[in-house]
């Protein structure tokens, strides 16, 4: 096994693009190292991207923030600007693992791990976040929602790495929130989850909304039909009930050791409804 | 000499709370656990495990692994010595056959469960060992498997092992049924005829793991002349020695076993899994071999508790009097025979004074790992089922569940449901204390429920050896042979200090290896504070007698005219002579001139372990939209006989409650259709984390055990018995639906809520 620590994203992409064996990208390592130790993967090449310039930076950009691919949960959780603009994104990411894991885990890593249950992903999807990707042939931007294509699989091509994620600017009177269901209170993986991002119009009614569900389909799912239930409403009881029903209907989960199809579908709706209420409250507080 | 004391004595040292003697080493990382011992030239041992739930092993080809550079030995079941017949090993709470231990350590003809060891390698590095395992070719013929206990009892079920049924199993049943038991007395039908209401329910409980933090680990070293040393993490080094010596064809005297510091056991480290394999590898390679299990191996191949299916039928009169109780218990302890159901069948109704009671127990083989003892083995499942039905009857009549239990409580003189007549026991006092506790009368909010359950455990005594040396500087060293899994070193030192009349700080208790002290039974059955404490008190009395004799010699008076009081020898009265008392330190200082070193010892089989009762009260709040249960408040009330070190007693009560809460809410072995374990890790095997729990409040009662000079009863096991029903009764009351299946994971609770909508 070879371990390399390139200085630039181009160099990293080049190394990964030319590797003929199994390769893994190492940022926080909270998934990769566990897989290595358990013998799940035996890579020929490990490319550590933490030392690449900009990877650990949080940079304001056009009213939003660009988050480097190696920014840890602990760093993001202490960034007042990001917390104020996208509290739901920060709270989703901070649910991952323990305090120790938070010191290393990254959002980009959570996204590239490809798990439908990744806690960082639904909020990013609801936020319409955009990943910047370095490949052997150059860079491209891709909505986060389009990165996962199946359990453990992403839309990234050979040699491509995510270098940063852009959390866009958002209008005043906006709020987002993320909730997950786990059988414990921490140190667990989502059985179902929901992220809601919404913006209120001048009339106090919902002018824009995005709803994303986790752990209830092969990938994190953006549910337009659920978001539509909120548009033009003040989150009255019937709107919330419609939201929950739309979410449950959009679920395509599996029965497994963590939960049943029926349970996941029902609880995804409950979580969406509760997350919408929190997002709504947050939106009302900002101006 | 007045060496005996009344159990109502006033204690000076016993009952205080000195800092734990192992605390500094453990928090600074200095304590040596099973994986911390190393030897020069040591090899890494790794075990190949079956990926199949049930498969015939047609052949194992190890030639490629043996040829890999860096591999020093490969072993399979064929490397064990031939056994001359079988042998039953008595381990207090558990009995097992030597042949089964051997076949569990390395599968012989069949792999009996996912994770069953089939071969092992010793290599220079972990990487080589891992690569070598991949080169071992096992030719498996996959066989049909059976995981569920009820399915395994059906006549057409796949047969795990044939010809293993005890004589007490009636003919015509599946060969998987290996043991049957029956307990009870009185006229059952007459009892049910007197009932105003009869509730009959069926329950299931999942297999749960002890969940100790430290995985099993050992280091084995075998010399060319046939002697061997073994360092391992175990609850009983003597048991390890005897089993390993038999399996290796060695004399027990030639194998020395040293128990490491232990990172939790709860009964799960009373079993031998890797030690004989490490010895085989060490003998074959000629080098020391260390084996450390991974967490995944611990889950797949070490003992969880039994899984159970239980039917209970109880009749109650309108006034709350139980008229008859009946239970049928079906337990599976995995792929090897066990008798755990006997203890469940005995414990099921032990809390009640009944005129008509009967329990039937069945032990059944399944393709699961061999069960190991887990805190009060067999009792939590049985009492969960009984206490659930009692609670439902109370609800049905609108009766207070505490009053009903008081009305029916077993007390001194009660003929117990399992035969013996109880001596002084603390159930009634425990129930009264629960009733008086502010928790029981605190108001509940909407969506909340309160559950109550009583619990019981027998407790054991057993074979024990203790040696106590009086050092010339006036300090005392105690050597005992039971690994300290619950604070026993502190408790033993406290009892010795009490008996000798010296400060606790002058006593140090150490755990001996098997060559340094006579036999000690395994640390189980809540026996150590009781039995080792008893032997320590007797060893201290032995030493006191010797010190009195030394003082008599110094004073030139008769030995009988000297007594021991307040840590010193004194003339027994004015007629004996007028001498100032000689303290332990003064006698010890001159001991080399008065006859040599002074030591006391005691070797005995301790009887008289007093049974123990506890009552738990639990408040929960259930999220009706997700089925999530939050434990809001939890109180444990238990009779400790005498709490030698109350911190540790409270720790046992809290720890047992927490493990029981995990068992009730989320912990379970989950198998796929292929018979493979799906959650072999702490992520999906969900023990409670700290934030899941409220503070566990404790109330210690002290109803002295007449079988111990200080009144001590074992306290370590009873506290895991009541939580299952306490939680289930609380959840059932909170959601208005009776829960009959553990764990009450959120999907199951939500399903019950939906069904009741």
Interface residues (C-beta under 8 A of the other chain):
Chain A: X38 X39 X181 X183 X184 X185 X186 X187 X188 X189 X191 X256 X257 X258 X259 X260 X262 X263 X266 X267 X270
Chain B: X130 X294 X296 X625 X626 X627 X628 X665 X666 X670 X678 X679 X683 X684 X686 X688 X689 X691 X692 X745 X746 X747 X750 X751 X754
